[in-house]
């Protein structure tokens, strides 16, 4: 039996992993799908002071209170930042890091610095020129999506732990990002970073960015075959 800890991306909650988690459990594995503070069923806890460190501590807390060891830690999209930060704190409890079409930060980078070259105006200002406390989800048709605290995009990540650097890392890439999607070039660049770093690379021909929702069975098979 393996232990999987699946971390959702921006605006989502643990609910996005429901089908994948079910398939992994059916195969006999332990699966955890926490929601980050202020997101998903924890939206009522949303606060402007929530930052990337808060999210990292959310996941470290799961390791601590569930007494997890030898974990396959999976992050989607934004949570490439989160799982990278978690590995800095509890590397000895992690078996592998899996980035599902996710951000791949280097030392000193933030979501803002990573994404800036690919977005015309990623953080719209208010009429007074201030940066808003939250960034609204782009897909307003899904009522379960929640605004992201802007601080979580601005906070830089410190990556210095040699034990964390030695962990096996896998990148899972969908190959059908539409060119019309503003973030298509960005996530292609993240996949290229992983290749250049010599990571194990896996891909799915179809499914787009939210593979856990569009291709739960193929994605589950990749996770089971790690």
N, C-alpha and C positions, 0 to 999 in steps of 0.2 A: 504494500500500500504506500502510495506517495501522498504528500501533503501539498496542496496548491493554495496559494493566497492570491486572489485575483483583484486587482485594483483598477477601478474605473477611471475614465478620463474627465475632462472639463465638462461641467454642467450636468453630468449624469450622477448616478448613484449605484450602489451595489446591484440594483435590480437589472442592470443591463447584462449581467453575467448569468441570469437565471437559467437559460437553456443550456449554456456551456457547463455550468455547475452541476445541473441535473445529470448530464451525460457523463461527466467525470465521476460523480458519485455512483452512478449505475455501474461503472467499471470498477468500483470498489475503493475509491480514493477519498480522502478527507479534503473538503473544499471550504474555504472561507471567502466571503464576498462583502467586506465591510464598506460602508458609505463614509466618505470623508466628512469632516465637520462642516455643517451648513449646507450639505448637499443630500439629495435623495430624501429618505425619511428623516434626515437630520436637518432639513431646511430651516426648521424653527430655531436652530442655533446659529444661523448666519449672522456675521458681524464683520464690520470693515477691518478689524484688527487681525482677522484670520490670514495667515500667510503660508508660504510653502513649508516652513518649519512645523506649523500646526498639522498639516497633512502628513508630513513625515512621522511626527509623533503619534498620529492616529494609528499608523500601520505598525510602528514599533510597539505600541500598546497591545496590538493583537498578538504579536510574538510573545510579549511578556505575560499577558494574562491568560492566554490559551496555552502557554508553555510549549510553543512550537519550535521544532528543530528540523533540520534537513529539508527546508521548504523550497519549493519551486515558486518563486515570486514573479508574478506576471503583472505588467503595467501596460495600459492602453493609452495612447495619445499623450495628453498632458502628464499622465502619471509615469511616463519615462523619467520625469524629474523626481517624482516621489520615490520610486523604487531605487533609483540611484542614490538618493539621500538616505534611504533606509539601510542600504548596503554599507554605507559609511559607518553606521552605528552598530549593526548586528551581523557582520559578515560571517561569523562562525555559525550562525543559525540558518544560513541560506545555502541551498544546493546549487541552484541555477537562477539566473535572471533572464526573464523573457520579455522582450519589448515588442508589443503588438502594434505595428504602425505608430510608433511612439517617439517622443522626443528623446534625443540622445545628447545630454549636456556634457560639456567639458568643464574643468575647474573654472569657477568665476562667472559662469554664464547663468542667465535667467531666461525665462520664457520670452521676456521682452527683447532681450538681445539676440536670442536665437531666431525669433520670428520676424524681427524688424525688416530684414532685407526682402521679405516676401509679401509684406502687407503694406498697403498704401497708408492706412490710418488705423492701426490696431487698437488704439486706446482713445476713442473720441473724447474731446474735451467738452465741458459744460460751457454755457454762454459766458461764464466768468473766466474761462480759460483753465479751470481746474480739471484734474483727472478724476473721473467718477470713482466712487468707492467700490462699485460692482460693475462687472461686464455681463451684459444680458446674453442669453443663449441665442445663437443665430436661427435656430429652428423653433419658432414659437408655436408650432402645431403640436408639439409634445408637451403637455402640461407638467410632466414629471421632471423636466429639465429646470435647473435652478441657476440664478446668476452666480458668477464666480467672483470672489473677492479680488480686487485688482492687486492687492499686496502679494498675492500668491504668484502673480505673473512678474512682479518686479524684483522679488527677492533672489539674490544670486546664490548659487549652490557651491559649497566648498567640497572639493573632492581630493582627499589627501591620504586616505587609508589604503596601505599597500595590500592588506588582506582582501579588501573589497575589490581592488584592481585585479586580483588573481582569480576572481570568481568566473566560472563559465557563463558566457552571455550569448543569447540567441536573438535574432531579429526576424520577425514574421512580417512580411510585406504583401499587401494586396497589389496586383499589377494593373488594376483597371481604374485608377484615379482619373476622373474626367479633367481635362485641361481647363475647363471652365471653373473648377473649384479653386478658390484663392490659395488654399493650402496644399494643392497637389505638388507643386514644385518643392515646397518645404519638406514634406514627408518623403519625397524621393531623395532629397538631400540627406535626410536622416538615415535612410536605408543605405545610401552610399557611404556615409560615415562608418556604419557598422561593417560594411564590406572592407573598407580600407583598414579598419582596425583588426581584421582577421576573424571577426565573429562568425559563428555558424549562421547561415542564412536559409530561411525557409520562406515559401511564398504560396499564395493562392491566386489563381487566374482571375477570379471574380469575387465581388463582395463589397468593394469599396472600403471606406475608412472604418466603419462600425462592423467589423467581421463577426463579432460575437452575436450580433443581431441578425445579420444577413446570411451568415454561413456558420451557424453554431456547430453543426456536425463535422464539417471539414476542419474547422479550427480546433475542435475537441480532439480530433484524430492527430493533428500535429502536436498538441500538448501531451497526448498520451504516448507519442512516439519519441519524446525527448530523450 
